[in-house]
């Protein structure tokens, strides 16, 4: 091969490499530009909520809105906390969330263990039937659930906020898949040693499935914190209001114009705990869900 041919080959290789590098950089730039744009679109409503929560009502009603308040009014947060009775709402929501989460964990763990390790007639058919119920929208059960709890006399009570949602097929499926990854030889060895099912569940399976259990706990608490339709339908009295419907009642029942900045401050206060959960516990949620989808 002559020197001229080698130089031509090296030049073509250099041009191809440069073109490939240029295309790769261009693709990366487009990807990051798209991600930045989506981040701005997602974050802007939260930014608008925060800056609106410290504005005066007069500034908020200006024809041309400002992207930063001229005067920061932290007193809006104090007024929001008092007007919406957030102390009572927080306590009610925490009570419902903690009790429902603990009871739901017990039901979920026992059910997932039964479907993962125990052998009984019709197990697979029953599990398939449970999974089929996940295809039914939850809104279809609202009327029947309402009629049921009304017949039990549970209206305007904490029982009606806790009991109807203790069983979650999705959580049972999630934990069952995680239990299935634990080698069955451990269970058989424990049975040979005389270990009971509950002791094996407590000593072996629960510690190994702890990330998934943490994920279920977080998701259940967030569900109780964000619930709106059902609490407003069945327990809308002042003693049993939760965060979401309590905020709505606090500002819609007031007379005159609603102070939007104060309302935004109340929403910011309520959103802050969920923000902390996302920042500090998101890795546990992702870890628990990903472990349930990996075989082996």
PLY file of the C-alpha trace (Angstrom):
ply
format ascii 1.0
element vertex 296
property float x
property float y
property float z
element edge 295
property int vertex1
property int vertex2
end_header
0.00 0.00 0.00
1.51 3.31 -1.10
1.94 6.32 1.15
-0.65 8.23 -0.85
-3.22 5.50 -0.28
-2.43 5.42 3.44
-2.88 9.19 3.73
-6.21 9.03 1.89
-7.35 6.23 4.19
-6.27 8.14 7.31
-8.03 11.28 6.05
-11.26 9.39 5.39
-11.04 7.75 8.80
-10.45 11.12 10.45
-13.39 12.68 8.60
-15.67 9.79 9.53
-14.58 9.95 13.18
-15.08 13.73 13.29
-18.51 13.42 11.71
-19.50 10.69 14.15
-18.27 12.78 17.09
-20.15 15.83 15.78
-23.37 13.83 15.45
-22.92 12.38 18.95
-22.37 15.82 20.46
-25.35 17.21 18.56
-27.58 14.43 19.84
-26.40 15.01 23.41
-27.07 18.75 23.10
-30.60 18.11 21.83
-31.28 15.62 24.62
-30.10 17.99 27.35
-31.97 20.90 25.79
-35.15 18.83 25.78
-34.61 17.73 29.40
-33.94 21.31 30.53
-37.09 22.51 28.75
-39.19 19.77 30.38
-37.65 20.56 33.78
-38.57 24.24 33.41
-42.13 23.34 32.41
-42.48 21.01 35.41
-40.78 23.27 37.98
-42.41 26.55 36.95
-45.83 25.82 38.59
-44.06 25.15 41.89
-42.02 28.32 41.50
-45.18 30.28 40.77
-46.83 28.80 43.86
-43.90 29.82 46.06
-43.57 33.40 44.80
-47.34 33.87 44.89
-47.44 32.69 48.50
-45.35 35.68 49.65
-47.03 38.37 47.54
-49.68 40.81 48.65
-53.16 40.41 47.21
-52.84 43.72 45.34
-49.61 42.65 43.67
-51.05 39.26 42.78
-54.01 40.92 41.02
-51.84 43.11 38.82
-52.56 42.89 35.10
-48.93 42.11 34.32
-47.75 39.43 36.77
-44.29 39.73 38.29
-41.86 36.82 38.38
-40.51 37.96 41.75
-42.45 39.67 44.56
-41.72 43.31 45.25
-42.34 42.76 48.95
-42.03 39.36 50.65
-44.87 38.74 53.11
-44.01 35.78 55.34
-47.11 36.63 57.34
-49.15 34.87 54.63
-47.91 31.54 56.00
-48.98 32.37 59.54
-52.39 33.48 58.31
-52.74 30.36 56.15
-51.86 28.07 59.06
-54.44 29.70 61.30
-57.21 30.17 58.74
-57.05 26.59 57.46
-56.53 25.06 60.94
-53.59 23.14 59.53
-52.65 21.76 62.94
-55.88 19.74 63.17
-55.70 18.76 59.50
-52.12 17.52 59.89
-53.03 15.44 62.95
-56.09 13.90 61.27
-54.13 13.04 58.14
-51.20 11.59 60.09
-53.55 9.46 62.19
-55.36 8.07 59.16
-52.10 7.59 57.25
-50.22 5.81 60.06
-53.06 3.51 61.12
-54.05 2.60 57.56
-50.40 2.02 56.60
-49.69 -0.30 59.54
-52.85 -2.35 59.01
-52.28 -2.45 55.25
-48.70 -3.68 55.77
-49.93 -6.57 57.92
-52.50 -7.62 55.32
-50.06 -7.16 52.44
-47.24 -9.15 54.07
-49.46 -12.08 55.05
-51.19 -12.19 51.67
-47.95 -11.95 49.69
-46.38 -14.71 51.81
-49.37 -16.98 51.25
-49.26 -16.50 47.47
-45.47 -16.82 47.32
-44.74 -19.80 49.60
-47.85 -21.61 50.82
-49.52 -24.27 48.72
-53.30 -24.46 48.72
-55.98 -25.37 46.24
-56.89 -22.62 43.78
-53.95 -20.38 44.70
-53.03 -19.43 41.14
-56.66 -18.91 40.11
-57.30 -16.69 43.14
-54.15 -14.65 42.48
-55.13 -14.23 38.82
-58.59 -13.05 39.90
-57.01 -10.50 42.23
-54.77 -9.21 39.45
-57.81 -8.93 37.16
-59.41 -6.48 39.60
-56.54 -4.07 38.92
-58.04 -3.53 35.45
-61.23 -2.10 36.97
-61.09 1.68 37.58
-61.36 2.52 41.26
-64.05 5.11 40.55
-66.47 2.29 39.72
-66.36 1.12 43.34
-67.21 4.53 44.79
-70.99 4.12 44.75
-70.96 0.57 46.12
-68.40 1.47 48.79
-70.46 4.50 49.76
-73.62 2.41 50.11
-71.75 -0.22 52.14
-70.15 2.15 54.66
-73.42 4.06 54.97
-75.24 0.85 55.88
-72.59 0.15 58.52
-73.08 3.61 60.04
-69.47 4.63 59.48
-70.18 8.00 57.90
-68.24 10.96 59.33
-65.74 8.76 61.17
-62.12 7.68 60.89
-63.17 4.08 60.18
-64.62 5.09 56.82
-61.29 6.70 55.90
-59.19 3.70 56.89
-60.95 0.36 56.42
-62.15 0.50 52.77
-58.59 0.88 51.44
-56.61 -1.51 53.62
-56.23 -4.09 50.85
-54.17 -3.12 47.82
-53.77 -5.72 45.08
-50.85 -3.79 43.62
-48.92 -3.86 46.91
-49.64 -7.59 47.33
-48.41 -8.25 43.81
-45.32 -6.09 44.34
-44.32 -7.85 47.56
-45.22 -11.30 46.26
-42.86 -10.82 43.32
-40.13 -9.82 45.76
-40.81 -12.86 47.96
-40.61 -15.10 44.89
-37.00 -14.01 44.36
-35.98 -15.47 47.73
-34.75 -19.07 47.14
-37.32 -21.64 48.14
-34.51 -23.78 49.58
-34.36 -21.40 52.54
-38.01 -22.07 53.28
-37.61 -25.84 52.97
-34.53 -25.80 55.20
-36.39 -23.77 57.80
-39.29 -26.23 57.73
-36.85 -29.14 58.25
-35.44 -27.32 61.31
-38.95 -26.98 62.70
-39.34 -23.23 62.06
-42.95 -22.09 61.77
-44.24 -20.05 58.85
-44.72 -16.86 60.85
-41.25 -17.10 62.41
-39.68 -17.71 58.99
-41.62 -14.77 57.58
-40.48 -12.47 60.40
-36.85 -13.62 60.60
-36.01 -14.25 56.93
-38.43 -12.89 54.35
-39.26 -9.52 55.87
-35.59 -8.50 56.36
-34.75 -9.56 52.79
-37.76 -7.70 51.37
-37.24 -4.59 53.51
-36.61 -2.19 50.55
-39.94 -3.17 49.00
-41.72 -2.81 52.34
-40.24 0.67 52.75
-41.48 1.57 49.26
-44.97 0.32 50.08
-44.98 2.30 53.34
-43.97 5.51 51.58
-46.49 5.07 48.75
-49.29 4.25 51.19
-48.57 7.32 53.32
-48.44 9.52 50.23
-51.76 8.07 49.08
-53.38 8.94 52.40
-51.85 12.43 52.28
-53.15 13.12 48.75
-56.59 11.50 48.99
-59.40 13.91 48.15
-62.53 12.45 46.55
-63.34 9.77 49.13
-62.70 11.88 52.26
-64.77 14.73 50.85
-67.58 12.31 50.09
-67.83 10.41 53.37
-66.10 12.44 56.10
-66.36 16.14 55.44
-67.18 17.29 58.96
-64.66 19.49 60.75
-63.52 16.78 63.19
-62.54 14.30 60.45
-61.32 16.48 57.59
-58.02 15.60 56.01
-55.46 17.90 54.42
-56.88 18.07 50.91
-60.59 18.62 51.54
-59.77 20.69 54.61
-57.86 23.20 52.50
-60.71 23.48 50.05
-63.30 24.05 52.77
-61.12 26.58 54.59
-61.01 28.92 51.62
-64.26 28.23 49.75
-66.40 28.67 52.86
-64.95 32.09 53.63
-66.92 35.16 52.72
-65.75 37.74 50.21
-62.77 37.45 47.91
-60.38 34.59 48.56
-56.86 35.75 49.41
-55.01 33.76 46.76
-51.50 34.37 48.19
-52.65 33.00 51.56
-54.19 30.03 49.80
-50.92 29.45 47.93
-49.07 29.61 51.24
-51.32 26.90 52.65
-50.69 24.72 49.59
-46.94 25.27 49.96
-47.06 24.19 53.61
-48.98 21.03 52.72
-46.66 20.23 49.82
-43.48 20.60 51.86
-43.65 17.17 53.59
-44.12 15.44 50.22
-41.15 17.37 48.86
-39.01 16.10 51.74
-40.19 12.54 51.08
-39.20 12.86 47.43
-35.78 14.34 48.21
-34.69 11.96 50.97
-36.62 8.74 50.27
-36.85 8.51 46.48
-33.96 6.04 46.34
-35.87 3.63 48.59
-38.93 3.83 46.36
-36.91 3.14 43.22
-34.90 0.39 44.89
-37.96 -1.40 46.21
-39.84 -1.25 42.92
-36.80 -2.30 40.84
-36.05 -5.28 43.12
-39.57 -6.56 42.54
-39.02 -6.63 38.79
-35.65 -8.44 38.76
-35.57 -12.20 38.73
-32.75 -13.95 40.58
0 1
1 2
2 3
3 4
4 5
5 6
6 7
7 8
8 9
9 10
10 11
11 12
12 13
13 14
14 15
15 16
16 17
17 18
18 19
19 20
20 21
21 22
22 23
23 24
24 25
25 26
26 27
27 28
28 29
29 30
30 31
31 32
32 33
33 34
34 35
35 36
36 37
37 38
38 39
39 40
40 41
41 42
42 43
43 44
44 45
45 46
46 47
47 48
48 49
49 50
50 51
51 52
52 53
53 54
54 55
55 56
56 57
57 58
58 59
59 60
60 61
61 62
62 63
63 64
64 65
65 66
66 67
67 68
68 69
69 70
70 71
71 72
72 73
73 74
74 75
75 76
76 77
77 78
78 79
79 80
80 81
81 82
82 83
83 84
84 85
85 86
86 87
87 88
88 89
89 90
90 91
91 92
92 93
93 94
94 95
95 96
96 97
97 98
98 99
99 100
100 101
101 102
102 103
103 104
104 105
105 106
106 107
107 108
108 109
109 110
110 111
111 112
112 113
113 114
114 115
115 116
116 117
117 118
118 119
119 120
120 121
121 122
122 123
123 124
124 125
125 126
126 127
127 128
128 129
129 130
130 131
131 132
132 133
133 134
134 135
135 136
136 137
137 138
138 139
139 140
140 141
141 142
142 143
143 144
144 145
145 146
146 147
147 148
148 149
149 150
150 151
151 152
152 153
153 154
154 155
155 156
156 157
157 158
158 159
159 160
160 161
161 162
162 163
163 164
164 165
165 166
166 167
167 168
168 169
169 170
170 171
171 172
172 173
173 174
174 175
175 176
176 177
177 178
178 179
179 180
180 181
181 182
182 183
183 184
184 185
185 186
186 187
187 188
188 189
189 190
190 191
191 192
192 193
193 194
194 195
195 196
196 197
197 198
198 199
199 200
200 201
201 202
202 203
203 204
204 205
205 206
206 207
207 208
208 209
209 210
210 211
211 212
212 213
213 214
214 215
215 216
216 217
217 218
218 219
219 220
220 221
221 222
222 223
223 224
224 225
225 226
226 227
227 228
228 229
229 230
230 231
231 232
232 233
233 234
234 235
235 236
236 237
237 238
238 239
239 240
240 241
241 242
242 243
243 244
244 245
245 246
246 247
247 248
248 249
249 250
250 251
251 252
252 253
253 254
254 255
255 256
256 257
257 258
258 259
259 260
260 261
261 262
262 263
263 264
264 265
265 266
266 267
267 268
268 269
269 270
270 271
271 272
272 273
273 274
274 275
275 276
276 277
277 278
278 279
279 280
280 281
281 282
282 283
283 284
284 285
285 286
286 287
287 288
288 289
289 290
290 291
291 292
292 293
293 294
294 295
